[in-house]
Amino acid sequence: MRAFASLRRRGDFSRLRQRGRRVATPSLTVYRADSPPARGLPLVGISTGRAVGGAVVRNRVRRRIRAILDELFKDHLPPQRLLVEARPASANLSFERLQAELVRAIGA
């Protein structure tokens, strides 16, 4: 079972992009909301556009980000709203480098 719930509605993604604090790295952009989620579970959205690569590549990047976030939220991150957007450079990163960038962007 995942340690977080998924953002599903387009409005939630838009709201985080507009009102959230943005942190950009060479391969990721992370938006974080100031207010914690109501239920206590973290809410996470992951976005990978076509510029990242084909469907196989985009899904691999999404799975890696999901695994990293699952590990982080199980360990020590407080509940929060996050939107992680993958950039094209994320397709070429190893799991460890992607993890390091995501941890740095979130501030964990």
Buried (B, 14 or more C-beta within 10 A) or exposed (E): EBBBBEBEEEEBBEBBBEEBEEBEBEBBBBBBBEEBBEEEBBBBBBBBEEEBBEEEBBEBBBEBBBBBBBEBBEEEBEBBBBBBBBBBBBBEBEEEBBBBBBBEBBEE
